[in-house]
Amino acid sequence: MAVSLFPPRAEALFPVPGVRIGVTEAGIRKPGRKDLTVFLLDDGAAVAGVFTQNRFCAAPVQVCRDHLARGAGIRALVINTGNANAGTGQSGLVHARATCVALARLLQLAPEQVLPFSTGVIMEPLPFDRIEAGLPAAVANAAADHWLRAAEGIMTTDTVPKAASRRVRLSGGEVTITGIAKGAGMIRPNMATMLGFIATDACIDPAMMQTLVMELADASFNRITIDGDTSTNDSFLLVATQQAMHTPIRDAASEDGRRLRAALLEVAQTLAQAIVRDGEGATKFITVRVEGGASAEECRKVAYAIAHSPLVKTAFYASDPNLGRILAAVGYAGIGDLDQTRIDLYLDDVHVVTGGGRHPDYSEADGQRVMKQAEIQVRVGLGRGTHAETIWTCDLSHDYVSINADYRS
């Protein structure tokens, strides 16, 4: 069961002018489920994306990178679930490109104006014939208010659809932001096993888009981990349809630029945290904050050492305040000149460790009280500087093993 995560309401997801979404059942892997989604973008939209850093990246990731680099003006996205089209060699590239051709023909576009996305089982041939047969129904279904259907249509092992919306007032008018994401396992930054799509009607200088999408990813989807695995298909796309009535944003440091970035980041972080809350088998949502680092990089090293430790994660699942496991992770994080006598450790409001040893007022009952909570903050002070970093993770349960053992069955 997801941790404090509830299905979004369709009426709470604001349509974005310039975006229509169609969803259908194509029978890609299992009958009777939404598994094929198209996004139709009005002419003039600016699009930018970031993708997995796994060198064994999926065919659709390769095609997306190629099409974005061509700068032809993206007009459509096509997303299938049930099959990752990864580890499929040359035939996978052929099928990914053929999917773009098939949708482009329906919409009278050039194939390079279409971006393909896939998620699901790796090393199985993409059933292109089913996708091609399903595309007319997906296009016919397209409407501006189908964000919740799209959130459902891109799910794999997710138990809850993930979507968020915000509105923000800028100079001269209001801007809408709506996004969806999927992901529950094989989650590790750079990026997680996830698909994420955020659209806004904001008027943004296209030259700013790539920097903006990278900044959003680095502060949201690249701050989560469930199991330390980096997928082959991770993709995060930002779309700006340029249809709002505000003064166009050409400077990220302007007041409007800062307001818009903050609202976009709020949506991105909500989606990223929803992925962790719906982590496969998760029962705890854990914030790991490392402070007092000599650099941001070493703070991240310590945070991920804690978040990736199976011993730490299973202790959280058991609500067992076996907190020496956290200290051990801090110690092996890779800081060669770490002074353990300057380490502090907190669980929420409980000061567990000071000066590298047990705090004199700490009691195991206090630690267990916090460990039983569904949401927990681990805060580590390194005593080395002024930098701080925060990531989000979850516990590791029996269900995680069961879900992944049965994934292909």
N, C-alpha and C positions, 0 to 999 in steps of 0.2 A: 504494500500500500504506500502511495506517495506521502511524503512528510509535509503536512500542512499545505497541500496543493490541491486545488479544486478545479473542476472543469470551467473554462471561461464561458460566459454567456454571449450568445451571438449578438445581442443588442448592445453589449458593452464594447464591441469591436467596431471602430468607426471605419466606414468606407473611405478609401483614399482616392480622390479624383484622379482619373487617368489610369486606374488599375481595375481590371475585371478578372474574376477567377472562376474557373470551371473545374468540376470534380466528377469523376465517374468510376464505375467498377469495370476493370478490364480483365480481371481474372489472371493477373500476372503471376501470382503464386498460390493464392487461396481464393476460392469463390466467395461471393457475398460480402466483399469489403471494398471500401473506397481505396483505390490504389494508383490512380492516375489523375494528376492535377496539372492544369495549365494556368499560367498568369499571362494576361494580354495587356500590353502596355501601349498607351497612346504615343504617337510620334513625338519626339522631342525629349523623352525621358533620358535622364543621365543614370548610368548603371556602373557600379564598381563592386569588386568582390575580392575575398581572400579565401585561400584553399589550404587543404592539408599540406603539411610538410613531410608526410610520409613519401619516401622516394618510390614506393610501389603504389602510385596513385591510380585511381580508377579511370577508365576511359572517359566518362563524362567530365571529370575534372580536367583532363587534358584538352578536351574539345572546348570547354568553357574558357580556359586560359587562352586558347587560340582565337576564339571568336571575339573575346573582349579586346585582345591585342589588335585585331583588325580595325576596330573603331567604326563598324558599319552602322551602329545605332541599334541597340537591342530593343526588340519589340515583343518578345515572348519568351516564357520559361516553360519547360515541360519537366515534370517531376514524377518519377515512378517509385513505388515502394515494393518490397518483396524480393528485389534482385538488385545487387549493388553494381553489376556490370564491372566488376573488378577482378583482376586475375584472369581476364578473358582474352588477352593477347590481341592480335590484329583484328580478329572478328568482333571483339568488343568495341574497338574504335569504329569499325564499319557500322555496327548497329547504333552507336551513339550518334554518328553523323547521319545515318538514315532516319533516325527519329527526328532530327532537326529538319531534314528535307521534307519529311511527311507533314510536319506541322506547318512549315513554311508554305507548302503548296496549298494547304487549306486556307491560310491567311494571306496568300499572295505576297509573301515576303521572300527575301533571300535567305538561304539556310544559315548564313553567318549572323543573322539577326535573331537567332533562336539559341538559347542556352539550355542544355540538358542536365538533369540531376537525377541520380539514382541512389537508392539506399536499400539494404537488405543483405541477402546471403552472398558471400564472395565465392568466386570460381564457378559460377553456374552461368550458362549462356543466357543473355538477355532475350526474353521472348518478344522480339521485335514485332512479329505478326500480330500479337495481342495488343501491343501498344498502338500500332498503326490502326488496327480496327477500332480501338477505343477513342482515338483522338477526335473524330467528329462529334461524339456525344459529349466529350469534355468541353469542346469549343461551344457547342450549342447550349451547354449549361452555364456559360460564363455570366456572372453578375457581380456588381460592385460589393455586395454584402455577403459574399461567400467565404469570408476569412475563417470562420469556425470550421466549415466543411474542409477547407484546405488544411487546417491544423490537424484534423482527423485523418485526412487522406495521405499525409506523409508519415504517419506513425509506423513504427515497427514493434519493438518490445515496450514502447511507451505504454503506460496505463492511463495517462491523462493527456489530452491535447494541450498544447502550450501556445498561448497567444497573449498579446498585450497591446493596449492602445493608449495614446496620450494626445492631448491637444495643447498647443502653446501659442501665446500671442506674441507676434513679432511686429516690427514697424510696418503699419499699413494693413495688417490682417492676421488671421488665425491660421495656424498650420496643423495638419493632422499627421499623426504617425501611427502606423499599425504594423505589427510583426508577428510571425509565427516561427516555431522551431520544433525540431524533433531530436530525440536523443535520450538514452537511458543507460546504455552500457558501452563498453569500448571507448570510454571517455577519458581523454588526456589532452592537455593544452597543446596548441600548435597544429591543428585545433582538435576539438573533441570529435567523437563519432556523431556528428550532428549535421543537420541542415538548418540554416537560419535565413529568413527572408524578412527584411524590414523595408517598408515603403513609406514615403512621405510625399505630400504635394508641394513641399518647400521648393523655392527657387534657389538652387545652389549652383555656383560656378562649376561646370563639369571638371575643371582642372583641380578642384579641391576634393573630389569624390574619393579618389584612391587613398589619399592621406587620411580622410575622415573615416572610411571603413576600416582601415588598419588600426586607427586609434580606438575605435569602438570595440573591435575584436580583442585588442590587447587588454582592455579594461573590463571585459565581460567574459566572452567565451574562452579566452586564453587565461582565465583565472579560475577555471573549474577542473576538477578531476574526480572520477569515480573509481577507476581501476588502474590507471596508469598506462592504458593502451591507446595508441594513436591510430586512427582509422585510415582507410584508403580513400574515403569519399567526402571528408569534411569540407563544407562549403558555407560561406556566409556572404549574402548579397545585400547591397544597399541600393535602393531605387529612389530617385527624386524625379517626380513627374513634372515639376516646374509650373504647376497650375495654380498655386496659391497667389493671393493678391498683394503679398508683402513686397517690400523692396528687396531685390535679388541680393543674395549673400555672396560677396566676393572676398571677404576677409574673415578668416576663422576667429580672429581676435576681437572682432567687432562685438558690440553688445548683442545684436541679433545672432551672430555666429556662436557666441558662448551659450545663449539661451537654447538655440536649436541643438547644439551638441549635447547639452545637459539633458534635454528631453529625449534625444535619441539614445543616449547612454542609459537613461533610466529604463527604457524599453529593452535594450540589449541585455542589461544586467538582470532584469526581471525574467527574461527568457532563459538566460544562462543559469540562473539560480533554480528555475523550474526544472531544468534538466537534472541538476543534482538532487533536487527534492524527489524526483521520479527515478532516481538511480535504481538499477535492477536490484531488488531485494532490500532497498534502503529503509531503515527505521529511524535514522538520526540525520539531521542537517547540521553540518559542522562548519563554522567559520574559523579559519586559522589565520591569526594576525601576528606577524613578527615585526617587532619594533626595535629601535636602537641599533640598526645595522650600519656598518660602514658604507654600504652601498645597497641599492635596490636589488641588485642581482643576488647578493648573499642572503638577503631577506627571503627572496623567492626560493633559493636553494633550501633553506631551513623549512619554509612552509611546505614545500612539496615533499621533503623527506618525511615530515610528519604525516602528511596526507596520503602518501603512497605506502606507508608501512602496514603490512597485513596485521602485524601484532597490535599496532595502535588501533587500527580500524576494527579488529575483532574485539578488542577491549571495550570500545565504545558500544558495539552491538550488545555485549554482555552487561553493559552498565557497570563495568568493573574498573574502579579507579587505580589501575595498575599503571601509574603515571611515570614510572621509571622508563617505560617504553617510549614515552615522548622525549624524555631527556636523552635517551640513547639515539633517537633519530636526529635530534639537534646536534649531537656530537659527531655523527657520521655524515653530516650534510655537505662537508667539503670545505669548511673554513679552517685552514691549517693553523692559524694563530688564535683560535677561539680560547678565551679565558673562561673556564667553567665557573669560576668563583663570582662572575658577574652576571650569571644567568638568573632570570626571574621567570616563573611560570604561574599563570592564572587559569583557572577554569571559571568562566563567568566572573562572579564576584569573589571567588575563593582564591586566596593567595597561597599557592601550593609550595613553591620553591623560592627561596631567596638566597642570594650569595652562593648559588650552586648546590644548596642543600635544603632539606625539608624546613619549611617555615615553622617556627615554634608554635604558632597558633593553629596550624593545619590539623584537621582531624579527618580520618577516612570517611566518617559519616557525612561530612560536608562535601567531600569529593563525590561520594556516591549519590548524594542528593542532586548534584548537577548532572552526573552521568546518566541519570534516569530520565532527564528531560529529552524532548524530541528535538530541541534546538539548543546547540551548545556553542560557546565561543572558547577557543583555546588561544591564549595570548602569551607570547614569549617575548621577553626582553633580553636583548643580547648585550647591552651595555657597551656598545662599540661606536655609536654615532647617532645620527638623526633620521636615518631612512626607515621607512616602514612599508610593508606590502601585505595585502589581504587576498586569500584565495578561499574557495568554497569546496567542500567535499562531503562525503557521507560515510557511514559505517559499512562493514562487510559482513553479510549475513549468510546463513545456509541457503536462502532463496537465491542469492546471486549465483551460487554454484548450480543450483537446480535449473534456473532459467537458461544459463549458458550451456549446460549439458544437453538440454532439450531443444535448443534453438532451431535446429534444422528438421526436427521431427514434426 
